Every structure is written in C-alpha cells, then in structure tokens.
Amino acid sequence: MKFDYVIIGGGIVGVSTAWQLQQQFPHKRIAIMEKENQFACHQTGHNSGVIHAGVYYQPGSLKAKFCKEGVQATINFCQENNIPFEQCGKLLVATSPLEHERMLALYERCGENGIEAELLSEAELKQREPNITGVGAIFVKQTGIVDYQLVTTKMAEKFQQLGGTILLRHEVMGLTEHANGVSIEAIYNTKPVQFECDFLIACSGLMADRTTRMLGIETDFQIIPFRGEYYRLAPQHNQIVNHLIYPIPDPDLPFLGVHLTRMIDGSVTVGPNAVQGWKREGYGKINISLGDIWDMVRFTGFWRVLKNNL
C-alpha cells in the first residue's frame, strides 16, 4: 500500500501532526501507524494532564512562543469539541528567602513571555489556599487541566473524517530509504506487512532513537527511561487545593519538583519522583525488559547520568 505521508506514532504529537497535514493537503493519502490497539497509550496517557502556560521557557525561544500559542489552541479545541477542561490556574509557591528571590526572577520571565501572572504575598497565598504555607507565590491563571487521551482520540476522529487512514496494531520493524521515498516493514497481528510512502514523519516517542537508527542514521543520543511516580490522595481530600500547586524550581535539578495536581476527573495527585526505569514502556515497578537494560548499560551516557546524580 502506498501513501504520500506516513506518521509513525499515535501519541498526541503524531496524531495532531497527521490531522494538520490532512487539513492542509486534503487530496494527499496520509496514514498514522501505531503499534498499540488505541491512541495515547504511552507518554500522552501517562502525564498529569496540565495545559502549561510557558512560565519556565527562555523568553523569545520557540518553546516559549509555541507553548503560549498552544494554550489557546488547546482551549479552543476543547471548547469546539466538548472536551472537559478547566483553567484552574497554577500557584508557584516560595517557601524560603532563596526561593523568594528565584520567584521574583520567574515573575519577570512571565512578563517577558507575555504571560499574565500575579505576585501574591504570604497572606494572599493563604487566602487563596488555606492548606498551603509559603512566603509568597506567583499565580498564573491561564494554566489548566485536561485529559490528553480524550484530546488525542478526538483529533484522530477528525483526521479520519477528513479521509486519513488509521493503522492500529501496526508495529514498525524496519525502514529503508530509497530514491522514491521510504519502505516500511511492519507487523500486524503477527503477520508481516509492507507499505511505501513519499514522506515519513517519526513521532515515535520513547522509541524515537530506535526509529532513527532503522534508517541507518547514526545518533549521538539514546533514550534512557525514568519513571515518575505519583500518590493519589484519598477522595475525601479532593478539595484540599483550589489550584495546581508547584514549587519554585531548583535550577540545579532537571525536574520541576513535587507538585499537587488537580486532575480533570476531580482527584488530586502528589508527585512525581524520578526513578530509573528498566523498560522503556514499563509503567509498573516490576516491569523489566532485558533488551532495554542491555541497551542502557552499553551507552556511556547512562553512566554519566548516574555519576552526576547519585
């Protein structure tokens, strides 16, 4: 089977890319190829569902611009398609004089990025959040929450309505680039199948490096899985906070820190931590892949990460 475009990966990046392409090129044959039996099974379906405003990004950077535009685009999409969302706002809470200094710098960055933000005193923070203690906070009202699996599924429906092809349960096993495009070898229900396309777009998430190497392209990076774990509060504590509660980030750490997150289903989570994963797409503590472990221990970058963080 021949397509003009094939997008590998059925997460929100792959599906939204395919949907946008089908809108721009309605007469092109476009397919999404996803190895699972539904969309958004991995990174898209394993996050806290936050619609971020772009507080942390370098002013003027593509990330800052993309995030700001993405907030409004996400909200518009949810409104147009009756997807539940809530702009509950986010509080970045300082708990020490040092964090208060960092908070003021972050507030300045909000202004440079064109993000509406409000500085709160200790008393104003306590008024908004009686159960949160700090010396001050930044309130970012644009931040929201949504179920990104629902968003992705709706995008896939709209893509298909425009004539796009969805290939679930198709796991890519090999890629060959040639003068006329790319040949794709895949497995569908244990049977080998083959496709051709003029253009291949890889949105393969945790398998991005492996997808690249299938084409014979050498990479200087490798994905090392880390798993974030959350606690879900008991239902009687679902009203413990009114907003998303984040710490002021530590610039020496690669994570935003442990936060309280209101989920769109009404529950509240606390987390995440960051623990070494022993399987790329393993979300439980006992999920192990010997192949993934072997790839990790052979990669020098893995040992550098351990050395710098243990």
C-alpha positions, 0 to 999 in steps of 0.5 A: 500500500502506498501513501504520500505521508506516513506518521509513525506514532499515535501519541498526541504529537503524531496524531495532531501532526497527521490531522494538520497535514490532512487539513492542509493537503486534503487530496494527499493519502496520509496514514498514522501507524501505531503499534498499540490497539488505541491512541495515547497509550504511552507518554500522552496517557501517562502525564498529569494532564496540565495545559502549561502556560510557558512560565519556565521557557527562555523568553523569545525561544520557540518553546516559549512562543509555541507553548503560549500559542498552544494554550489557546489552541488547546482551549479552543479545541476543547471548547469546539469539541466538548472536551472537559477542561478547566483553567484552574490556574497554577500557584508557584509557591516560595517557601524560603528567602532563596526561593523568594528571590528565584520567584521574583526572577520567574515573575519577570520571565512571565512578563517577558513571555507575555504571560499574565501572572500575579505576585501574591504575598504570604497572606494572599497565598493563604487566602487563596489556599488555606492548606498551603504555607509559603512566603509568597507565590506567583499565580498564573491563571491561564494554566489548566487541566485536561485529559490528553487521551480524550484530546488525542482520540478526538483529533484522530476522529477528525483526521479520519473524517477528513479521509486519513487512514488509521493503522492500529496494531501496526508495529514498525520493524524496519525502514529503508530509504530509497530514491522514491521515498521510504519502505516500511516493514511492519507487523500486524497481528503477527503477520508481516506487512509492507507499505511505501510512502513519499514522506515519513514523519517519526513521532515515535516517542520513547522509541524515537532513537530506535526509529532513527537508527532503522534508517541507518542514521547514526545518533549521538543520543539514546533514550534512557527511561525514568519513571515518575511516580505519583500518590493519589490522595484519598477522595475525601481530600479532593478539595484540599487545593483550589489550584495546581500547586508547584514549587519554585524550581531548583535550577540545579535539578532537571525536574520541576519538583513535587507538585499537587495536581488537580486532575480533570476527573476531580482527584488530586495527585502528589508527585512525581519522583524520578526513578530509573526505569528498566523498560522503556514502556514499563509503567509498573515497578516490576516491569523489566525488559532485558533488551532495554537494560542491555541497551542502557548499560552499553551507552556511556551516557547512562553512566554519566547520568548516574555519576552526576546524580547519585 
